[in-house]
Amino acid sequence: MSGAPTRVYIARLAGIAVFDPRGDQVGKVRDIVVALRHGSNAPRVLGLVVEVQPRRRIFCPMTRVTNVTEGAVVTTGLLNMRRFEQRAGETLVLSELFDKRVTLLETGEQVTVQDVGIRQERTRDWSVEKIFVRKGGSGFRRRGETVVVEWSALSGLTLPDPEQGVVSLLATVEKLRAADLANVLQELTPKRRFELAAALDDEKLADVLEELPEDDRVEIVAALEGERAADVLEEMDPADAADLLSELPPETAEAILSLVEPEDAEDLRRLLSYDDYTAGGMMTPEPVILPPDSTVAEALARIRDQDLSPALAAQVYVVRAPFETPTGKYLGVAHFQRLLREPPSSLVSAVLDDALEPIGPDAPLSQVTRYFATYNLVAIPVVDENDHLLGAITVDDVIDHMLPENWRDADNDPDAATDDEEEVTHGA
């Protein structure tokens, strides 16, 4: 860039696209790395944390940035695809400075950091120039006056804040999908990770926990207050909730289960009775279940539920009463494509695929995977010895169990780094 110095506020950079010189998107901005300096010298901006596929965070030095706007970042040259690791003396602005309580030197008043403005000098170096702060108030109902001040007008930016909030950080990540938000949580310090997780609503946190590695989700759930942990568990897919409970210390798991709604707790205890790598351990006890006198219109209305995964919405299971798992006698499955071809007033019992054999709860993973591959299925019914429907296994449940336990960690992806990457050192 050339001409007049440029100033950009960092909150507006969060999540924007990063492009290479050819105009191809490289990834998205997830944070900004700065180096704090002694005295009143403003921090130097070292570079950007950029998320590339598959959910890997890399470092893009500011020396590689040719243009920064509120809509895009353009870089030049190749980037090192090695996973970003924060170094001593480096600070992540979005993760660590937003919501931090600091002191206005002139008045001694406590204020909260809302945003940070960075500026490119004529030397082409970038530094922190302005801090947007809010006076008074705290939490989600802050009403204090907002002001923009120089970095040098504040103290405490380099000190830990034991009561740091997450309102501004939450605003930058609230629109992320669960898998991407889980990746953000993994990159935070343990303190900030728990603060952000605790601030998410139950449904969002449940979705995020399903995407986190075992150690991280156990750490978060174990730190939650009992009632909150139970509420979040009830929002999770039952199979994922059972997996999480099995990873907790037995006394912790039992304490949480005792606070879960009795009907949900019964489902979870039943899932916990099966080995993880069996049909019973992988199934969900909440597929779409209908009585035989239901119409095609009723079946289509049920699978339109936006909370259903595509695999669960692909078919309807028809049974005799009772209609909660374990159900009465299993009669067959109605595939959604067949339902779409039938008159709405037709009965689902007339369009059943009764040739699809269900599987038993003790069937091992190897048998389940062969079944999916042989018949090109997206879900399989699971029944007991008396033909009572216990649940259904979806193809995504099977894939989760076939991958290594640490598959969510991008560092274990052998294709993540390429031979033609250029070596660059952040912080240099």
N, C-alpha and C positions, 0 to 999 in steps of 0.2 A: 504494500500500500504506500501511497505517496501523498504529499499535500499536507493539509492541516492535521494535527493530532486527532486521534479517534478515541471516543469514550464509549464503552459498552457496559450495561448493567447485567450482571451474571445471571440473575433469575430468569432473564429473557433468553439466555443461551441454553438453559436446561432442556435437553431432549431434541434440540434442533439438529438437522442433518449436516454431516461432514462430507464434502465432496473432494475428489482428486482433481488434478488439472484437466482431465478429459471430461469432467462433468459426471462421472460415475459416483454414486453414493458409497462412501467407505463405511459409515456407521453413524452414531448419534452421540452428541456431547452428554456426558453423565456427570462431570465435575470439572473443576479448575484447580490446578496445583499452583500454590504460591510458596515462596520461601520467606519466612519472617526474618526481619533484620533488626539489629540492635538500635537502640535510641529511637529517634523520631523518623528514621528512614522508612518509607512505605515498602511493603513487601513487593518483591519482584515476582512477576507471573512467569512460571516456568513452562507451563503447557496445559493441555487439555487431557482429561481422561475420556477416551472415546470407546464406546461399546460397539464391537464388530461381531459378526456371526462366527461361531455359535455362542452368543452371550459371553464373549470374552472382552475384558477391559484392557486396552492398551494405552500407551502414552504417546501423545502427539506434541512435540516441542513447539513452542511459539515461534521458533525460527523457521518452522515448516508452514506456518499459517500465513497465507497471502491476503486473505480478505475475511473480515468478520462483520456480519450484519445480524439483525434480529431474526433473520429467516434462514441463514445458512453460514457455514464456515467452509472456506476453500483452502486446501493445502497443496503443497508442492512436494514432489519427490516421494520415494517409497517410505513406508513406516515399519518399524520393528513390531512384529506381531506377538512378541513375547508379552505375557501377562503383566500388567502394571502392578508394581509393588511400591507402596509408599515408603519413603526413606525418612530418616531422622532429619528434623529441621524443615520438613515439608508439611504444609497444611492444605486440606481439601476444603474449599470455600463452602460449597453447598452442604457437605456432610458435617463440618466441624465449626464453621463460623456463623451460619444462619441460626437465629434464635438464641445466640449467645448474649448473656447479660454483661454489659461493660459499663464504664463510668465516664461521664462527660467531665473532662478536667476543669473546665471553667466553673461549673456549678457543683460538681461532686454528685450529680444526679445519676441514678441507675437507669440505663436505657437498654433496649433490645435490638440486636442487629437484624434488619429485615432484608437488606440487599447490599451488594458491594459493586462499586463502579471501578472498572479497570480502564487504563488509558495507554495508548501507544504514543511514545514520544517520537521526536524527530530522528532519534538514534535508532528507531525501530524496536527498541526494547519496550516491554509492557510492564506496568506496575499498577498496584492498587492506588486509586486516587481518592475516591469518595466512599463514605459509608452512609447508607440510608438506615436510620434508626427510629425507633418509636419510644416516646417517653411514657413512663407510667404504665399501669395495666399489665396483665399477664394472662397466659393461657389463651383459650379460644375467643375470649370476649374483650380483647384489648381495645381500648378506646383512646389511648393517649395520643398526643400530638406527634406527627412524624416530621423529621428534619433530616437534611443531608449535611454531613460534616466531613472535615478532612480526617484522614487516618490519624494524624498527629494530635487531633482534638480528643482522642479517646485513650483510656487506659484499661487494661484487663483483657485485651484481645488475645494475648498469648497465654493467659492463665486458664486452668480448667474451671468449668462452671458446673458444680454439682447439681444445680436445679435448671439446667438448660432445657428449654422447651423444644418442640418439634413442629410448630405451626407452619413456619416458612418452608422447612424441609418437606413437610407433608404436602404442601401445595405444589411443590415441584415434581412430586412422584405420584400423586393421586390418580393420574390418568394412565399410568403404566399398567400393562397386563400383569397378571400374577407372576408369571415366570420371570419377567423383567424386574419386577419389584423384589422378588426373591434374590435376584442377582445383586441388586442394590444393597439389600440387607447384609449379604455375605461380605460386602466390601467395607462395611462400617465397623468402627470399633465396637467391642462388646457392649459398652455403655450406650452408645447411640443406637445400636441394633435393637436393644431391648426397648429403648425409649420410643423409637419409631414403631416397632411392632405393637407396643401397648397402646399407641395412639390410633391404630387402624381399627375400623369397625369389625365386628365379629365375622361377618361374611368374607370381607376382604382378607383378614388375617387367616381365616380357614383356607382360602384359596392359595395364599402364599405359603402356608405351612406344607401344603401338598407338593410344592415345588422345591422345598429346601432339602438339603442333605440331612441325614439322620442326626448328626451331632448338633447342628444349628437349631433344628426344630425341637429337639429334646430340651436344649438349653432355654429356649424361649418359653415353651409350655411349662417347664419346671419352675420358671420364675414368675409365672402368672398367678394371681390370686385364684383360689380354688373354684369359686363360682364362675369367674371369667374363663378359666380353662375349660370348664364343663360346657359353657355356652359356645365357645369356639369349636369344641369337639363335635357338638351337635350340628354345626353348620358344615362340617367336613363330609366328604364322601365316606360312607361307613367303612369301606375296605381300607381307606387311607387312615381313618381314625383308629381302627383296630391295629394297624401297623404301628402307628405312633404310640399307642398304649403299650404295645409289646416291647417298645424300645425304652420305656420309662422304668425306673425301679418299681418293683411290684407294689410296695406300699403307696407310692405316689399314684400309680395307675388306679389302684383300688379306691383311693381317696377321691380321685376325680370321678371315677365311675359312680360312686355313691351319690354324686351331685347331678348326674345326668338324668334326664327324664326316663322313668322306668321302661317305657317302650323302646327308646333308643338304646338304653343300657342293655336290655335283653338281646337286641340285635348284635351289639358289640361283643357281649360275652360269648354268644354263639360263634361269631367269627374268630374270636380268640381261642376257641376250642380246637380249631383246625391248624395244621401246620401251614406256615407261610407259603410254601411252594406246592400247595395242593389246590384243587378247584375251590374247595370250601374257604381256604385262606385268601384266595384272590377275588372271590365273587363279591358283588354288592347285593344286599338283601332288599334293595328298593328298585327293582325294575318296574316297567309299566305293566300292571296286572289288571285284567278285566274279566268279568263273568261272561259265559258263553252267549247270553242274550243281549250283549251290548251291540250297538250298531257300528258300522264303519265310520260314520260321522263322529261318534263318541271317541272312537279309537284315534282318529286324526286330531281331534281336539286335545287329547291327552299328550300326544307326541309333539304338539306345537309348543309345549312348555319350554321356555327359553333356558330354564335351569338344567334341563336334561343335556347330557353330553350327546354328540352325534351318534355314538355307538349305541347308547341306551335308547335313543329315539328311533333307531332303525327297525325295531320290532316290538310287538305287543304280545305278552304272554297270557294265554287264556286258561283259566282254572275254575274249578268248582269251589264253593265257599268252604272255609273262610278265605278272604282275599288279601290277608296280610301273611307274609312268610313266617313260618312254613304254612303254605296254603293247603286247600283241599287238593283233589286229584288234578294233576297237570294234564291238559287236553291238547295243547299244541301252541305254535307260535304263528302270528300273522305279521308278515313282512310289510314295511311301509310302502314299498313300490306296488305291491299287490293291492294294498288298501286304496292307493291313489287311482287304481283302474276300476274300482268297484263302485256301484251306486251308493250314495251316502246312507240309504235306508237298509242296505244289506246287513245281515248279522255277521260279526267277526267269526263266529263258529263255522260259517260256510266257506271261509277263505283260509283256513288253517293249513300250515305246512306240518302235517303230522308225520312226515317222513324224516324230519330232523330229530335224530335221537338225542335226548338230553344226556348229561354226564353226571357221574356221582361225585359227592363232595371230597372223597379221598383220592380222586384221580390225580396222579403227579403232574408236574409242569410239563414233562416231556410228552405225556399223552394229550394234554390240553393243546399244546402247540401243534401237534400233528393233526388234531381234529380241526383246528382253525385253518391250517394250510390245505388239508384235503378238500374241505368243503367251501373254501373262500368265504368264511364267515366274519362278521364283525362282533357277534355276541353269541354266547351259548347258554342255554338254560341248565341249571344245576338242580337235581332232584334227589330225594332220599330213596331208600329201598322200597318205600310205599308209594312212590310217584307223587310225593308232595313237593311242590316247587320251593326251593330254599333261596334261590337268587339267580343271578346271571353273571357270567364272566364276560368282560368286554376286551377287545383286542388291545386297547391301551393298557389294561391291567396286566396282560400277558407280557407286553413289551417291557413294562416297568420291571417285571420279575426276571426277564431274560438279560437285561443290561447289568453291568457291574454296579455295585452299591454306590460308587462315587462317579456315576456317569454324568451327574449334573455339573461336575467340576470341569470347566473348559480346559484346564491344564492337562486333562487326561485324553484330550482329543488329538490323535496323532496327525490330523490334517490341519490343525489350527495354525501352525507356523509353516511358512513356505521357504523354499531354498533361495528365492530371489529377494528376500526381505533385506532392507538396508539397516545396518547397525546404527542406532542413535542412542545416546545416553541421556536420560532425563536428569535434570538438576545440574547439568554441566554448564 
